[in-house]
Amino acid sequence: MHRSTPASVPHRPSDAPPPRLYRPEEIADTLGCSAWWVKDRARRRLIPHTRVGRAYRFTAEHLAEIIRLHEERPAQPAQTAARATELLSEPSTQTDSTQRRRPAVAPTTRLRARPPRRQQQYSTVA
């Protein structure tokens, strides 16, 4: 009788377990948004994800990158300080400050409503 040996499993360089995959609903709960938003962004390839069959799955690294992609940084302190210094160094007179606050006004055109299409299509009187 012939003994069969079990199929050999390819050896991974590191024996670490595979990363945990999160569903869009779990990512949405963490981010405080809807699962639809997560799926939509993944479908448009705007956020990192993994496709398993037709399902979107996310790792912890994907979540961290999504957070980094959508974070907003405050204005640079050097730029803010420079702008404040410029405003203080300019001589201010009331006419100059008044002129700076007023935006240039373009001549306005009067809009007219288009007649309803239904009356043009059917010449019946209601």
C-alpha positions as a Python dict, from the first residue, in 0.01 Angstrom:
ca = {
    (1, 'M'): (0, 0, 0),
    (2, 'H'): (127, 349, -85),
    (3, 'R'): (135, 614, 181),
    (4, 'S'): (35, 962, 73),
    (5, 'T'): (224, 1251, 223),
    (6, 'P'): (37, 1565, 314),
    (7, 'A'): (66, 1845, 64),
    (8, 'S'): (344, 2077, 164),
    (9, 'V'): (240, 2425, 262),
    (10, 'P'): (460, 2696, 112),
    (11, 'H'): (682, 2841, 384),
    (12, 'R'): (628, 3210, 451),
    (13, 'P'): (936, 3420, 527),
    (14, 'S'): (780, 3520, 857),
    (15, 'D'): (553, 3289, 1048),
    (16, 'A'): (339, 3582, 1161),
    (17, 'P'): (-34, 3528, 1125),
    (18, 'P'): (-205, 3699, 830),
    (19, 'P'): (-343, 4047, 902),
    (20, 'R'): (-700, 4070, 1026),
    (21, 'L'): (-939, 4189, 757),
    (22, 'Y'): (-1214, 4431, 857),
    (23, 'R'): (-1549, 4467, 686),
    (24, 'P'): (-1664, 4811, 556),
    (25, 'E'): (-1920, 4830, 838),
    (26, 'E'): (-1644, 4795, 1099),
    (27, 'I'): (-1433, 5063, 930),
    (28, 'A'): (-1737, 5290, 909),
    (29, 'D'): (-1805, 5246, 1283),
    (30, 'T'): (-1444, 5336, 1361),
    (31, 'L'): (-1446, 5642, 1133),
    (32, 'G'): (-1794, 5754, 1235),
    (33, 'C'): (-1933, 5748, 883),
    (34, 'S'): (-2162, 5523, 683),
    (35, 'A'): (-2067, 5189, 530),
    (36, 'W'): (-2193, 5326, 200),
    (37, 'W'): (-1927, 5602, 213),
    (38, 'V'): (-1652, 5347, 277),
    (39, 'K'): (-1768, 5118, -6),
    (40, 'D'): (-1814, 5411, -245),
    (41, 'R'): (-1464, 5545, -180),
    (42, 'A'): (-1315, 5197, -219),
    (43, 'R'): (-1507, 5145, -545),
    (44, 'R'): (-1370, 5474, -679),
    (45, 'R'): (-1022, 5373, -560),
    (46, 'L'): (-993, 5680, -336),
    (47, 'I'): (-902, 5482, -24),
    (48, 'P'): (-675, 5178, 14),
    (49, 'H'): (-849, 4842, 35),
    (50, 'T'): (-825, 4474, -52),
    (51, 'R'): (-1074, 4294, -273),
    (52, 'V'): (-1161, 3940, -178),
    (53, 'G'): (-1395, 3822, -448),
    (54, 'R'): (-1648, 4104, -475),
    (55, 'A'): (-1610, 4213, -114),
    (56, 'Y'): (-1407, 4508, 11),
    (57, 'R'): (-1182, 4429, 307),
    (58, 'F'): (-949, 4654, 505),
    (59, 'T'): (-643, 4597, 724),
    (60, 'A'): (-533, 4806, 1019),
    (61, 'E'): (-271, 4966, 791),
    (62, 'H'): (-545, 5060, 544),
    (63, 'L'): (-742, 5224, 824),
    (64, 'A'): (-438, 5423, 939),
    (65, 'E'): (-374, 5540, 582),
    (66, 'I'): (-741, 5639, 533),
    (67, 'I'): (-716, 5853, 846),
    (68, 'R'): (-392, 6012, 721),
    (69, 'L'): (-546, 6082, 379),
    (70, 'H'): (-837, 6271, 530),
    (71, 'E'): (-662, 6462, 805),
    (72, 'E'): (-630, 6839, 779),
    (73, 'R'): (-334, 7031, 910),
    (74, 'P'): (-358, 7377, 1065),
    (75, 'A'): (-217, 7675, 879),
    (76, 'Q'): (158, 7720, 909),
    (77, 'P'): (239, 7941, 1211),
    (78, 'A'): (511, 8126, 1014),
    (79, 'Q'): (267, 8220, 738),
    (80, 'T'): (4, 8335, 987),
    (81, 'A'): (256, 8545, 1179),
    (82, 'A'): (392, 8700, 857),
    (83, 'R'): (41, 8800, 744),
    (84, 'A'): (-35, 8957, 1082),
    (85, 'T'): (290, 9155, 1069),
    (86, 'E'): (210, 9282, 718),
    (87, 'L'): (-133, 9402, 828),
    (88, 'L'): (8, 9582, 1132),
    (89, 'S'): (294, 9746, 942),
    (90, 'E'): (68, 9905, 677),
    (91, 'P'): (-50, 10257, 755),
    (92, 'S'): (-421, 10240, 797),
    (93, 'T'): (-652, 10523, 719),
    (94, 'Q'): (-1025, 10498, 727),
    (95, 'T'): (-1060, 10543, 350),
    (96, 'D'): (-802, 10271, 277),
    (97, 'S'): (-966, 10020, 508),
    (98, 'T'): (-1309, 10104, 371),
    (99, 'Q'): (-1190, 10057, 14),
    (100, 'R'): (-1027, 9723, 96),
    (101, 'R'): (-1344, 9584, 251),
    (102, 'R'): (-1571, 9670, -41),
    (103, 'P'): (-1564, 9413, -319),
    (104, 'A'): (-1583, 9529, -678),
    (105, 'V'): (-1944, 9514, -791),
    (106, 'A'): (-2010, 9387, -1140),
    (107, 'P'): (-2308, 9525, -1331),
    (108, 'T'): (-2609, 9306, -1268),
    (109, 'T'): (-2830, 9162, -1538),
    (110, 'R'): (-3193, 9095, -1477),
    (111, 'L'): (-3292, 8731, -1517),
    (112, 'R'): (-3620, 8641, -1684),
    (113, 'A'): (-3810, 8318, -1634),
    (114, 'R'): (-3859, 8093, -1932),
    (115, 'P'): (-4224, 8024, -2015),
    (116, 'P'): (-4335, 7675, -1909),
    (117, 'R'): (-4286, 7409, -2177),
    (118, 'R'): (-4622, 7247, -2116),
    (119, 'Q'): (-4810, 7550, -2240),
    (120, 'Q'): (-4594, 7559, -2552),
    (121, 'Q'): (-4645, 7190, -2631),
    (122, 'Y'): (-5019, 7177, -2585),
    (123, 'S'): (-5230, 7461, -2704),
    (124, 'T'): (-5523, 7375, -2476),
    (125, 'V'): (-5674, 7619, -2236),
    (126, 'A'): (-5722, 7497, -1884),
}
